[in-house]
Amino acid sequence: MYHMSNAETTSDYDWATGMRFAAFFLASLVLVYDVLIGILLLALVLILISAVERRSDQS
């Protein structure tokens, strides 16, 4: 894969690119999980609010 003449620079560049890609991948994963968790929490809060309103209506 690597050329022997510039193995150092190529591997350094590949490593930096890989790290950049990994960081971007992790950031996007965290973003997706944050959005999913936010939606789930929002749904839970709405369900709780509706349940409380139903109880107050019944009593």
N, C-alpha and C positions, 0 to 999 in steps of 0.2 A: 504494500500500500504506500508506504513512505519512501521518498527518495533519500538515499544515504547522504547525499551532499548537504541537504538542509533538513535533516531529520528533527533537529532541535526546534527550529522555527516552525516547522509544519505541525509538530506535535503540540507545541505551545498554542499555536493558532487554533488547532482542532479542539484542544482542551478548553480554551476560552470560549469558543463557539458552543461547545457542548454545555459548558456551565451556563452560558447565556440562555441557551434553549431550555435547560433544566429549570433555571430560575423563572423563565417565562411560563413554562408548563406548570410549575408549582403555583405560581401566582394566579394563573387562570383557573387551576383546580380550586384554590382557596376561594377565589371570587365566586365560582359556581357553587361551592359548598355554602359560602356566606349567603348567597341569594336564596338557595334552597332552604337553609335554616331560617332565614328571615321570613320566607313565605310560610313555612310551617308554624313559626311562632305567631305570625299574624293570623293564620287560620285558627290556631288554638285560642288566641285572645278573642276573636270574633265568636267562636263557639261558646266560650265561657260567658261572654257578654249576652249572647242570645239566650243561654240557659238561665242566667240570672234574671233577665227580663221576663222569661216565661214563668219563673217561680214567683216573681213579684206580681205578675198578672193573676196567677192562680190564687194567691193568698189575699 
